[in-house]
């Protein structure tokens, strides 16, 4: 089974990359002196590009008892039979599930479509009651709320950049 980042997040991130390019292009038409605006837009463009790249590369592959997590930072493999620890790391816009076996650790972000299915799959494969109890504590309402916040942020940021671009072309 292969799980990727939710399509809505990827589409909004692609749109954000396009709108940041349009906004950068619109800055050429403003009469504001200085190069600061170009430096800021360049840094912002690079950060958005890296985020988009992460969304496109990030995937979770489950093959029997091996969970493979591919990300911008590399590939990690976790053997479910040797799973030692499961923990959750709450971040501003998402939650990361950290899986640790005797050799490695991997982060599975809640932006992955099927995050709850992955947790259920792991729950059905582990023998440790302690690990099952940790997985039972997953609150999908909180996770879905955080995912909605990412989508709302991307929509608002896109609208701001589109309106700013149109204003600059006046």
C-alpha positions as CSV (number, residue, x, y, z in Angstrom):
1,X,0.0,0.0,0.0
2,X,1.3,3.4,-0.9
3,X,0.1,6.6,0.9
4,X,0.9,10.1,-0.3
5,X,0.2,13.6,0.9
6,X,-3.5,14.7,0.5
7,X,-4.2,15.9,-3.0
8,X,-5.9,19.1,-1.8
9,X,-2.7,20.1,0.1
10,X,-0.5,19.3,-3.0
11,X,-2.8,21.3,-5.3
12,X,-2.8,24.3,-3.0
13,X,0.9,24.1,-2.6
14,X,1.4,24.0,-6.4
15,X,-1.0,27.0,-6.8
16,X,1.0,28.8,-4.1
17,X,4.2,28.3,-6.1
18,X,2.5,29.7,-9.2
19,X,1.1,32.7,-7.2
20,X,4.5,33.5,-5.6
21,X,6.0,33.5,-9.1
22,X,3.2,35.9,-10.3
23,X,3.7,38.1,-7.3
24,X,7.5,38.2,-7.9
25,X,6.9,39.1,-11.5
26,X,4.4,41.8,-10.5
27,X,7.1,43.4,-8.3
28,X,8.9,44.4,-11.4
29,X,6.1,46.7,-12.2
30,X,6.1,48.5,-8.9
31,X,8.1,51.7,-8.5
32,X,9.4,50.9,-5.0
33,X,13.2,51.4,-5.0
34,X,15.6,48.9,-3.6
35,X,16.4,45.2,-3.8
36,X,14.9,44.2,-0.4
37,X,11.6,43.1,-2.1
38,X,13.5,40.8,-4.4
39,X,15.5,39.3,-1.5
40,X,12.3,38.6,0.5
41,X,10.4,37.2,-2.4
42,X,13.4,35.0,-3.3
43,X,13.7,33.6,0.2
44,X,9.9,33.0,0.3
45,X,10.0,31.3,-3.1
46,X,12.7,28.9,-2.0
47,X,10.9,28.0,1.2
48,X,7.6,27.4,-0.7
49,X,9.4,25.4,-3.3
50,X,11.1,23.2,-0.7
51,X,7.8,22.7,1.1
52,X,6.1,21.7,-2.2
53,X,9.0,19.4,-3.0
54,X,8.5,17.7,0.4
55,X,4.8,17.3,-0.3
56,X,5.5,15.7,-3.6
57,X,8.2,13.3,-2.4
58,X,6.7,12.4,0.9
59,X,5.1,8.9,0.9
60,X,4.5,5.9,3.1
61,X,4.8,2.4,1.7
62,X,3.6,-0.5,3.6
63,X,4.8,-4.0,2.5
64,X,3.8,-6.7,4.9
65,X,5.8,-5.9,8.1
66,X,8.0,-3.1,6.7
67,X,6.9,0.5,6.7
68,X,9.0,2.7,4.3
69,X,8.8,6.4,4.7
70,X,10.3,8.5,1.8
71,X,10.8,12.2,2.3
72,X,13.0,15.1,1.3
73,X,15.5,13.9,4.0
74,X,15.8,10.4,2.8
75,X,14.2,7.0,3.1
76,X,13.6,5.2,6.4
77,X,12.5,1.6,6.9
78,X,10.8,0.4,10.1
79,X,10.1,-3.3,10.8
80,X,6.7,-3.5,12.6
81,X,7.8,-6.7,14.3
82,X,10.7,-4.9,15.9
83,X,8.7,-1.7,16.8
84,X,9.9,-0.4,20.1
85,X,8.2,2.9,20.5
86,X,5.4,5.0,19.0
87,X,4.9,8.6,19.9
88,X,3.1,11.6,18.6
89,X,4.7,15.0,18.0
90,X,2.2,17.9,17.8
91,X,3.3,20.7,15.5
92,X,1.6,23.9,14.5
93,X,-0.3,22.6,11.5
94,X,0.0,18.8,11.8
95,X,0.9,15.9,14.0
96,X,3.8,13.5,13.4
97,X,3.7,9.9,14.3
98,X,7.2,8.7,15.2
99,X,7.9,5.0,14.9
100,X,11.1,3.6,16.4
101,X,12.5,0.1,15.9
102,X,15.9,-1.2,17.1
103,X,17.7,0.3,14.0
104,X,15.9,3.5,13.0
105,X,13.1,5.9,13.4
106,X,10.7,7.5,11.0
107,X,8.1,10.3,11.1
108,X,4.7,9.9,9.4
109,X,3.0,13.3,9.1
110,X,-0.8,13.6,9.5
111,X,-0.9,15.3,6.1
112,X,-0.6,11.8,4.5
113,X,-3.9,10.7,3.1
114,X,-4.8,7.5,5.0
115,X,-3.0,8.5,8.2
116,X,-5.7,6.7,10.3
117,X,-5.5,3.6,8.0
118,X,-1.7,3.4,8.6
119,X,-2.3,3.6,12.4
120,X,-4.9,0.9,12.2
121,X,-2.6,-1.3,10.1
122,X,0.1,-0.9,12.7
123,X,-2.3,-1.6,15.5
124,X,-3.3,-4.9,13.9
125,X,0.3,-6.0,13.5
126,X,2.0,-5.1,16.9
127,X,2.0,-7.5,19.8
128,X,2.6,-4.9,22.5
129,X,-0.5,-3.8,24.4
130,X,1.4,-0.6,25.4
131,X,1.9,0.3,21.7
132,X,-1.8,-0.6,20.9
133,X,-2.9,1.7,23.7
134,X,-0.8,4.6,22.3
135,X,-2.4,4.1,18.9
136,X,-5.8,4.0,20.5
137,X,-5.2,7.5,21.8
138,X,-5.2,9.0,18.3
139,X,-7.9,11.6,18.1
140,X,-8.7,11.9,14.4
141,X,-10.9,15.0,15.1
142,X,-7.8,16.9,16.2
143,X,-5.8,15.6,13.3
144,X,-8.4,16.5,10.8
145,X,-8.8,19.9,12.4
146,X,-5.0,20.5,12.0
147,X,-5.1,19.4,8.4
148,X,-8.0,21.8,7.8
149,X,-5.8,24.6,9.3
150,X,-3.1,23.8,6.7
151,X,-5.6,24.0,3.9
152,X,-7.1,27.2,5.2
153,X,-3.6,28.7,5.6
154,X,-2.7,27.8,2.0
155,X,-6.0,29.2,0.7
156,X,-5.5,32.5,2.6
157,X,-1.9,32.8,1.5
158,X,-2.9,32.2,-2.1
159,X,-5.6,34.8,-2.0
160,X,-3.3,37.4,-0.4
161,X,-0.7,36.8,-3.1
162,X,-3.2,36.9,-6.0
163,X,-4.7,40.2,-4.7
164,X,-1.3,41.7,-4.1
165,X,-0.2,40.7,-7.6
166,X,-3.3,42.2,-9.2
167,X,-2.7,45.4,-7.2
168,X,0.8,45.6,-8.4
169,X,-0.3,45.3,-12.0
170,X,-2.6,48.3,-11.7
